[in-house]
Amino acid sequence: MRLKQIFGRGYELEVIWVPNENSSLSGEVRGTRLYIYEQDREKALQTLVHEFLDYLISRIIKPYADLTNRLISLLNEYAYQRKEQIVESLTEIVLRSLADSGNTSLIKGVQGHEEE
């Protein structure tokens, strides 16, 4: 493919033209295969260039996207752990306060529970 020569990249891609009028996509890259679904030759060529360029650019930004997603995951885990610590502390405070006031029945008045 001439695009591979122009850019010196993408040699691992295999281009497969499978015209499919029922496809909701014009083309896509799956693994190392670039599929073109357009029936019209000119549209297929445009899709080929589009998908090839998208593939090259996506490979460039992938490490940044992976890093960003990992940071978000770590921040979510940290926030969850902090929330749990605060909830546990507040639970202890509420239970201690109830015990100090002599009111230890938290479920009094809860439907389905009867005091003994």
Secondary structure, 3 states (H helix, E strand, C coil): CHHHHHHCCCCCCEEEECCCCCCCCCEEEECCEEEECCCCHHHHHHHHHHHHHHHHHHHHHHHHHHHHHHHHHHHHHHHHHHHHHHHHHHHHHHHHHHHHHCCCCCCCCCCCCCCC
